[in-house]
């Protein structure tokens, strides 16, 4: 039916696909791409004449120059299939050329503040995209080249292992994260990249301007690197703390208040002002629902005897009592 619509302008097929596009507007680019490829591989070709057939067969016989081998001429009734075989081979070559050389489109995913999204990649790997984040990748991965994806913001990757050990590379402004099959969290906010490995092994190649050698990470490792400041941190952590946002909860373990506030601002789109800078060094342990900031403020008020004022729609001020 798709061929009838594209190649024959069939009215029934056209009605079906036009309605399908109305119901699936997000697939419009895929349909346009498919139409272009179909038109490319179905371009009318030269139809062989009887003379062309005879000349082609004669050349085939001449090329089969095998000493001590008897050449048996193919019966004429079989020769009529030669042009069709040639056309079939030409079609295969055209499809291969279209797949190899046709510019590959990119797929983009982006989340808004307060939105989490789960995305299945072409290899069935899964990306859980945190709020206010985005990724992009080519739409037709093959079995030869590395699987590549680019990220801004924060995401948790569950990468499938391929039988040919095909690599999977996550690109940020600071590092390239190369894996075969594993789970890890990536956060690129605030001019740095933070990678926390849940399980498996990954290899980090730092920004080209860095003189640091590649870093091999094991489960429980956290590496933070900024190409802008060339600051590098490598330590052991609890991976679940850094990926708790998947359950719409932010978890902290003896984390400085200043860092907690930055995480709240990144994940909840709020602004918190500290009146007393000395308070930022205090640590916080606990979990905060991403849809209920009051839990955090109540805990602070009770534990540190501070006062919280709401100064605007999404702005707050923390001061001493």
PEJO-V479783 format. One line per field, one symbol per residue. psi: psi as a letter, one per 30 degrees, with the letter a starting at -180 (. if undefined). burial: b if it has 16 or more other ideal C-beta (glycine too) atoms within 10 Angstrom, else e. Layout:
psi: ???
burial: ???
//
This chain:
psi: eeeeeeffhkeeeeeeeeeeeefiffgeeeeeeeeeeeeefgkklkkkleeeeeeeeeeeeefiijkgkkkkkkkefffffeeeeeeeeeeeeeeeeeeefkkklkkkkkllkfkkkkkklfgglkkjkllhlllllkfikagelkjkkkkkbklkkjkkkkfghklkkkklfelkjklejaklkkjglhhlkkkkkelaklkkjlkffkgklkkkklkfkkkkkkfefgkkkjlkljefefgfffghkkkkjhkkeeeeeeeeeeffhlkkkjejfffffllkkakjkfgiffeeeeeeeeeghlkkkjfaehklkklk.
burial: eeeebbeeeeeebeeebeeeeeeeeeeeeebebeeebeeebeeeeeebeeeebeeeeeeeeeeeeeeeeeeeeeeeeebeebbeeeeeeeeeebeeeeeeeeeeeebeeebeeeeebebebeeebebbbbbbbebbbbeebeeeeebebbbebbbbbbbeebeeebbbbbbbebbbbbbbbbbbbbbbbeebbbbbbbebbbbbbbbeeeeeeebebebebbbbbbbeeeebeeeeeebebbbbbeeeebbbeebebeebbebbebbbebebebeeeebeeeebeeebebeebeebbeebeeeeebebeeeeeeebebeee
//
